[in-house]
């Protein structure tokens, strides 16, 4: 993306005083737009240092963003909460910085030839074209082992197998050539409008091919989530031991059946800003109702090994009960919700499911057990009646793999297909929303299924007898759990994403005209990602920005970060900058007023 210079006279406009309400944004004198800078096409990182490149990337959206105010961003809030905030920096490799466990030796050849190829790549792929993206070709994702064995691809099953094999061979050769050059780690290659992003997580390599024009940090974030989802099925310790024992192990067989869960995660990454911003989007709900539901889910002192209790509705968290002084990472929640919404679980005839799952941000080397009970499944009145667990049906119990049989056994999600409700964002209008599903998840560190089941049955009975569960179902069916920009009454406002930095949660209205069309929605999300990347300096920019403004032929988009929040707003392109600034202030005031309904702020602990 285009790198804009800092203003000559830095200002502290918009920085809130401690304990004050939402910051008020004041429009400073306009700065002259700057021309975009060309970037070196082959990005690499030597010896764990900072990425090396000749300059910063060009504007991915084909427009030159204008920085309204360029000031160092405020410090992160260090407050213990329900969710763990992510650090702004993104490491290129794991803390161990290992090249790989038993990495296959690079093909024998003349070292001078390899050096020549590296130099040729840097010379010939020197400029990335900057043009408006009108079509969004599906991104291609590849996962392979460090010995070159295929693990996963997002290409359709009917793809040309010969072309696929050639792609894997080329990826392996490129990575190996750069690793042989003083352990140089290849980050990305730009070829015209196409960017190829590499993520090395030995013994696995991840690659994304995209021509959407998004910043490099976006596709790297996608690859990180793909890595974490694989670890949720196969723990890091099992993965490491497998490749220590046999370098050419076939991980693809071990993940058999989990491909559709990986694909559903990639589909969510296309449109869900919660994943892009490392946060969680909770269901909009009345504060009193949320509190009643949470109180019914607090485990008793006799209930042992319970780590988290989560109530979800339509793929969003309603409330979360956790141990005292113990938070949960948003990424673990995303992985968990993505897995339980697989049709093999959501549509299972079994009353409940007992799933072994690894939460990588909690403990990447072990499994926990997830008790999953969908109280409501389906659409309409008939399918939206809370189900009573009679205790006579056998639960669907999926057991984790042992080390001896891990390559022969199927993954815990072997029969899963794509996650329901994750392929498309909630683009329907609030009052027309009829789909209802409500699920209870209990994460346990122990194997005692019956104890957890007995407690969950009692918790469901409490929610039902108090009428809280019926009220939740009515709220979801009636459409009051989503909202549109019209409710804010701000002229010209089309969409926004607001992130509470203290709560590590976002809120956003439904996508409406013109963004109810898939292509326009993809374009808007890419603009948001460009703003987020610039504000946090995720792609090697010289420093963080306080504000970033982009104007296209169709809309004006602005990103603004303060100590308590981040805000991304979209308005009509006909409005002046002063109107955009006024709308941003109005959105911040409205969210502050509705904070109790939009965010999970006071979840109980035990």
SULTA-V427826 format. One record per pair of residues at least 24 apart in sequence whose C-alpha atoms are under 8 Angstrom apart, sorted by sequence separation. I is the first residue (numbers start at 1). J is the second residue. D is the distance in Angstrom with one decimal. If there is no record, write none. Layout:
# SULTA-V427826
i/j/d
I/J/D
I/J/D
This chain:
# SULTA-V427826
i/j/d
7/31/7.6
144/168/7.4
148/172/5.7
199/223/6.7
297/321/7.0
335/359/7.8
485/509/6.0
535/559/7.4
556/580/7.8
147/172/7.9
199/224/7.7
294/319/6.0
484/509/4.9
485/510/7.9
535/560/7.8
142/168/7.9
146/172/7.5
201/227/7.9
293/319/7.5
294/320/7.1
315/341/7.5
483/509/5.3
484/510/5.7
535/561/7.4
294/321/6.9
332/359/5.4
482/509/6.8
483/510/6.3
484/511/7.9
531/558/7.3
532/559/7.1
36/64/6.5
188/216/7.7
290/318/7.0
332/360/6.8
346/374/7.0
482/510/6.9
484/512/7.7
531/559/5.6
4/33/8.0
5/34/7.8
35/64/6.9
290/319/6.8
332/361/6.3
528/557/7.7
4/34/6.3
34/64/7.3
283/313/7.4
331/361/7.3
332/362/7.5
347/377/7.7
527/557/7.4
33/64/7.4
346/377/7.3
528/559/7.7
4/36/7.9
33/65/7.5
34/66/7.3
230/262/7.9
329/361/6.3
340/372/7.5
2/35/7.5
3/36/6.4
33/66/5.3
229/262/6.9
283/316/5.6
285/318/7.8
329/362/7.4
367/400/7.7
2/36/4.6
3/37/6.9
32/66/7.7
33/67/7.7
282/316/5.4
283/317/5.9
328/362/7.3
1/36/7.6
2/37/6.2
31/66/7.6
281/316/6.6
282/317/4.9
283/318/5.4
438/473/7.7
31/67/7.3
226/262/6.8
281/317/7.2
282/318/6.0
31/68/6.6
203/240/7.4
282/319/8.0
436/473/6.9
531/568/7.8
30/68/6.4
351/389/6.5
226/265/7.6
28/68/7.2
203/243/7.3
226/266/7.6
436/476/6.4
528/568/6.7
27/68/7.7
28/69/7.2
354/395/7.0
435/476/7.8
436/477/6.2
104/146/6.5
351/393/6.5
353/395/5.6
354/396/6.1
355/397/6.4
356/398/6.6
434/476/7.5
435/477/6.6
103/146/5.6
104/147/5.1
350/393/6.8
351/394/7.5
352/395/5.1
353/396/4.5
354/397/4.6
355/398/5.4
356/399/6.1
357/400/7.9
433/476/7.6
434/477/4.9
48/92/7.6
103/147/6.3
222/266/7.2
350/394/6.8
351/395/6.1
352/396/6.2
353/397/5.8
354/398/6.1
355/399/6.9
356/400/5.7
433/477/6.2
434/478/7.2
48/93/7.7
350/395/5.7
351/396/7.8
353/398/7.7
433/478/6.9
434/479/7.5
100/146/7.0
350/396/5.9
432/478/7.8
433/479/5.5
222/269/6.7
431/478/6.2
432/479/6.7
431/479/4.6
48/97/6.9
430/479/4.7
431/480/7.3
280/330/5.9
430/480/6.9
279/330/5.5
430/481/7.8
278/330/6.4
279/331/7.8
384/436/6.3
430/482/5.5
3/56/6.5
278/331/6.9
384/437/7.3
430/483/5.8
2/56/7.1
3/57/7.5
280/334/7.9
380/434/6.2
430/484/7.0
1/56/7.1
2/57/6.1
3/58/7.5
221/276/7.3
357/412/7.8
379/434/6.3
380/435/6.8
429/484/7.6
1/57/4.6
2/58/4.6
146/202/6.7
275/331/7.6
356/412/6.8
379/435/4.6
380/436/7.4
1/58/3.9
2/59/4.4
145/202/7.8
146/203/5.4
355/412/6.9
378/435/6.5
379/436/5.7
1/59/3.3
2/60/7.9
11/69/7.9
145/203/5.7
146/204/5.7
218/276/7.2
378/436/6.1
379/437/7.9
1/60/5.1
12/71/7.4
15/74/7.5
118/177/7.6
145/204/4.5
146/205/6.4
275/334/7.6
377/436/6.4
378/437/6.2
1/61/7.9
10/70/7.1
11/71/6.8
118/178/7.3
144/204/5.8
145/205/5.9
376/436/6.8
377/437/4.6
4/65/7.8
10/71/6.0
143/204/6.9
144/205/5.4
376/437/4.8
377/438/6.8
2/64/6.3
4/66/7.1
5/67/8.0
7/69/6.8
128/190/5.8
131/193/7.7
143/205/5.7
144/206/6.7
375/437/7.4
376/438/5.0
501/563/7.5
502/564/6.4
2/65/6.8
4/67/6.4
6/69/7.7
7/70/5.6
114/177/6.4
127/190/7.4
128/191/6.2
129/192/5.0
130/193/7.1
143/206/4.7
374/437/7.2
375/438/5.6
376/439/6.9
501/564/5.5
502/565/7.7
6/70/4.9
7/71/7.7
125/189/7.6
126/190/7.9
127/191/7.6
128/192/4.9
129/193/5.5
142/206/5.8
143/207/6.5
374/438/5.8
375/439/5.5
500/564/6.3
501/565/5.1
5/70/7.5
6/71/7.0
125/190/6.5
127/192/7.1
128/193/6.2
141/206/7.4
142/207/5.1
374/439/4.0
375/440/7.2
500/565/4.7
501/566/7.1
115/181/7.8
125/191/5.9
141/207/5.7
142/208/6.5
373/439/5.6
374/440/6.2
499/565/5.5
500/566/6.7
106/173/7.7
141/208/4.5
372/439/6.9
373/440/5.2
498/565/7.1
499/566/5.0
62/130/5.1
63/131/7.7
140/208/5.7
141/209/6.5
372/440/5.9
373/441/6.6
389/457/7.1
498/566/5.9
499/567/6.3
61/130/7.3
62/131/4.1
63/132/7.2
139/208/6.9
140/209/5.1
344/413/8.0
371/440/7.9
372/441/4.7
498/567/4.6
58/128/7.1
60/130/6.3
61/131/6.7
62/132/4.2
106/176/5.7
139/209/5.8
140/210/6.8
371/441/5.5
372/442/6.8
497/567/5.9
498/568/6.4
57/128/7.9
58/129/7.9
59/130/6.2
60/131/7.5
61/132/5.4
62/133/7.3
106/177/7.1
139/210/5.0
344/415/6.0
345/416/7.5
370/441/6.4
371/442/5.0
496/567/7.2
497/568/5.1
58/130/6.4
60/132/7.9
61/133/6.6
138/210/7.6
139/211/7.6
344/416/4.9
370/442/5.7
371/443/6.4
496/568/5.4
497/569/6.6
137/210/7.6
265/338/6.5
343/416/6.1
344/417/6.9
370/443/4.6
371/444/7.7
496/569/4.2
106/180/7.4
137/211/7.0
264/338/7.4
339/413/7.6
342/416/5.4
343/417/6.1
346/420/7.7
369/443/5.7
370/444/6.3
495/569/6.1
496/570/5.9
136/211/7.2
137/212/7.4
342/417/5.9
343/418/6.9
368/443/6.8
369/444/5.2
494/569/7.9
495/570/5.2
136/212/5.8
342/418/5.8
343/419/6.3
368/444/6.0
369/445/6.3
493/569/7.6
494/570/5.5
495/571/7.2
135/212/7.9
261/338/7.2
342/419/4.1
343/420/6.3
368/445/5.1
369/446/7.1
493/570/6.2
494/571/5.3
261/339/6.4
341/419/4.9
342/420/6.1
367/445/8.0
368/446/7.3
369/447/7.1
371/449/7.8
493/571/4.6
494/572/7.2
42/121/6.9
133/212/6.4
340/419/7.8
341/420/5.5
492/571/5.3
493/572/6.9
42/122/5.6
99/179/8.0
133/213/6.8
339/419/7.1
341/421/7.7
430/510/7.6
492/572/5.4
41/122/6.4
261/342/6.8
338/419/6.2
371/452/7.5
429/510/7.1
40/122/7.0
371/453/7.5
428/510/7.3
42/125/7.1
427/510/5.6
428/511/7.7
429/512/7.6
492/575/7.4
41/125/5.2
42/126/7.8
99/183/7.6
338/422/7.7
426/510/6.2
427/511/5.0
428/512/7.8
40/125/7.6
41/126/4.9
426/511/7.2
427/512/6.6
40/126/5.2
41/127/6.2
425/511/7.9
39/126/7.0
40/127/6.6
41/128/6.8
39/127/6.2
428/516/7.9
38/127/6.0
39/128/7.0
384/473/7.5
427/516/5.7
38/128/7.1
493/583/7.1
498/588/8.0
507/598/6.5
491/583/7.9
507/599/7.6
490/583/6.5
498/591/8.0
506/599/7.7
505/599/6.8
354/449/7.6
490/586/7.4
503/599/7.6
503/600/7.7
503/601/6.9
149/248/7.2
151/250/7.5
488/587/7.5
103/203/7.4
147/247/7.2
151/251/5.9
152/252/6.7
100/201/7.9
101/202/6.5
147/248/6.3
149/250/7.1
151/252/4.4
100/202/4.5
101/203/5.7
150/252/6.9
488/590/7.1
99/202/6.5
100/203/5.3
145/248/8.0
232/335/7.4
98/202/7.1
93/199/7.7
225/331/7.8
229/335/6.1
315/421/7.0
92/199/7.2
93/200/6.3
94/201/6.7
152/259/7.1
228/335/7.8
314/421/7.3
315/422/7.9
92/200/7.5
93/201/6.3
154/263/6.6
314/435/7.5
314/436/6.3
235/358/6.2
313/436/7.3
314/437/5.3
233/357/6.2
234/358/7.4
313/437/5.5
314/438/6.6
232/357/5.5
233/358/6.4
235/360/7.8
313/438/4.4
232/358/4.2
312/438/5.7
313/439/6.3
231/358/6.6
232/359/5.8
237/364/7.6
238/365/7.5
311/438/7.4
312/439/5.2
231/359/7.9
232/360/6.4
236/364/5.6
237/365/5.0
311/439/5.9
312/440/6.5
231/360/6.5
235/364/5.8
236/365/5.2
237/366/7.7
311/440/4.8
312/441/7.9
235/365/5.2
310/440/6.0
311/441/6.3
235/366/6.1
309/440/7.5
310/441/5.1
228/360/6.3
232/364/7.9
235/367/7.3
309/441/5.8
310/442/6.4
231/364/7.0
309/442/4.5
308/442/5.9
309/443/6.3
47/182/7.5
307/442/7.6
308/443/5.1
46/182/7.1
47/183/6.2
51/187/8.0
306/442/7.1
307/443/5.4
308/444/7.3
46/183/6.2
47/184/6.5
306/443/6.0
307/444/5.5
46/184/4.4
47/185/7.9
306/444/4.5
307/445/6.7
45/184/5.6
46/185/6.1
101/240/7.4
305/444/5.4
306/445/6.4
44/184/6.3
45/185/4.9
305/445/5.1
306/446/7.9
44/185/5.2
45/186/6.6
102/243/7.3
305/446/5.5
44/186/4.3
45/187/7.0
101/243/6.8
102/244/6.8
43/186/6.1
44/187/4.9
101/244/6.5
42/186/7.5
43/187/5.1
44/188/7.2
103/247/7.7
42/187/7.5
43/188/5.2
102/247/6.1
42/188/5.8
43/189/6.5
101/247/7.8
306/452/8.0
41/188/7.4
42/189/4.6
41/189/5.3
42/190/6.6
303/451/7.7
41/190/4.7
303/452/7.8
41/191/7.3
60/212/7.8
61/213/5.7
254/406/6.5
261/413/7.7
303/455/7.6
60/213/4.1
61/214/7.3
254/407/5.0
257/410/7.3
258/411/6.7
271/424/7.7
272/425/7.2
59/213/7.8
60/214/5.4
253/407/6.5
254/408/6.7
256/410/6.0
257/411/6.9
264/418/5.1
265/419/7.9
268/422/5.6
271/425/6.5
60/215/6.4
253/408/7.3
254/409/6.5
255/410/6.7
256/411/6.4
258/413/5.5
261/416/6.6
263/418/6.8
264/419/5.4
267/422/6.9
268/423/6.4
251/407/7.2
254/410/5.8
255/411/5.5
257/413/6.4
258/414/5.4
260/416/6.5
261/417/6.2
267/423/5.6
268/424/7.6
299/455/7.7
250/407/7.2
253/410/7.6
254/411/6.2
257/414/3.8
258/415/7.4
260/417/4.7
261/418/5.6
265/422/7.7
267/424/7.7
268/425/8.0
57/215/8.0
256/414/6.0
257/415/5.5
258/416/6.4
259/417/7.8
260/418/4.9
261/419/6.4
264/422/6.4
255/414/7.5
257/416/6.3
258/417/7.7
260/419/7.8
264/423/6.5
257/417/7.7
242/403/7.8
297/459/5.6
296/459/5.7
313/476/7.9
296/460/7.9
238/403/6.8
296/462/5.9
296/463/6.0
293/463/6.3
292/463/7.9
293/468/6.1
292/468/6.6
293/469/7.4
234/411/7.9
233/411/6.4
233/412/6.7
289/468/6.5
233/413/7.7
289/471/7.7
289/472/7.6
285/475/7.8
86/278/6.4
85/278/7.4
85/279/7.5
285/480/7.6
284/480/7.6
285/481/5.8
284/481/4.6
283/481/6.1
284/482/6.3
283/482/7.6
1/215/6.4
279/499/7.8
282/505/7.3
273/497/7.7
280/504/6.6
281/505/5.6
282/506/7.6
279/504/5.1
280/505/4.6
281/506/5.1
282/507/7.5
278/504/7.7
279/505/4.9
280/506/6.0
281/507/5.9
279/506/6.5
274/505/7.6
274/506/6.5
82/322/7.8
84/327/5.9
82/326/7.7
83/327/5.2
84/328/5.8
85/329/7.2
80/325/7.5
82/327/5.0
83/328/5.0
84/329/4.8
85/330/7.9
81/327/6.3
82/328/6.5
83/329/5.4
84/330/6.9
80/327/7.6
83/330/6.2
271/521/7.6
271/522/6.8
270/522/7.2
273/525/7.5
276/529/7.3
271/525/6.4
270/525/7.8
277/532/7.8
319/600/6.7
324/605/5.2
318/600/7.7
321/603/6.1
322/604/7.1
323/605/5.2
324/606/5.6
320/603/6.1
321/604/5.6
322/605/5.0
323/606/4.9
319/603/6.6
320/604/7.8
321/605/5.7
322/606/6.4
321/606/7.6
298/604/7.1
298/605/7.3
299/606/7.0
298/606/6.7
287/596/5.8
294/603/6.7
295/604/7.0
286/596/7.7
287/597/5.5
294/604/6.7
218/529/6.9
286/597/5.3
291/602/8.0
214/526/5.7
285/597/5.0
291/603/7.5
213/526/7.5
214/527/7.9
284/597/5.4
285/598/6.8
212/526/7.7
215/529/7.3
284/598/4.7
214/529/6.9
215/530/6.1
218/533/7.8
283/598/7.0
284/599/7.2
214/530/6.4
217/533/6.9
282/598/7.0
283/599/7.8
282/599/6.1
215/533/6.8
281/599/7.8
282/600/6.7
217/538/5.9
217/539/5.9
216/539/6.3
215/539/7.0
136/519/7.1
135/519/7.2
134/519/7.9
136/522/7.7
133/523/7.8
85/501/7.8
85/504/5.9
83/503/6.8
84/504/7.2
81/502/7.4
82/503/7.0
83/504/6.1
81/503/6.4
79/502/6.8
77/501/7.0
76/501/7.8
77/502/6.2
88/536/6.6
90/538/7.6
89/538/7.1
88/538/7.6
73/535/7.7
73/536/8.0
61/526/7.7
61/527/7.0
60/530/7.4
72/543/7.0
73/544/5.8
72/544/5.5
73/545/6.0
71/544/7.3
72/545/5.7
73/546/5.2
70/544/7.9
71/545/5.4
72/546/6.1
70/545/4.9
71/546/5.1
69/545/7.4
70/546/5.5
71/547/7.8
69/546/6.2
70/547/6.3
69/547/5.3
70/548/7.9
68/547/6.1
69/548/7.2
67/547/6.3
68/548/6.1
67/548/4.8
68/549/6.3
57/539/7.8
66/548/6.6
67/549/5.7
56/539/7.6
65/548/7.1
66/549/5.4
56/540/6.8
65/549/5.8
66/550/6.2
56/541/6.4
65/550/4.6
64/550/7.2
65/551/7.1
77/563/7.0
63/550/7.5
74/561/7.7
76/563/6.8
77/564/7.6
63/551/7.5
73/561/6.8
74/562/6.0
75/563/6.6
51/540/7.4
63/552/6.8
73/562/7.0
74/563/5.2
82/601/8.0
82/603/7.5
1/530/7.3
1/534/8.0
3/541/6.8
23/562/7.2
22/564/7.5
16/562/7.3
15/562/6.1
16/563/7.0
14/562/7.1
15/563/7.1
27/577/7.8
27/578/6.5
27/581/6.7
26/581/7.0
25/581/6.4
25/582/7.7
25/584/7.6
25/585/6.2
24/585/5.8
23/585/7.7
23/588/7.9
22/588/6.3
22/589/6.5
22/592/7.2
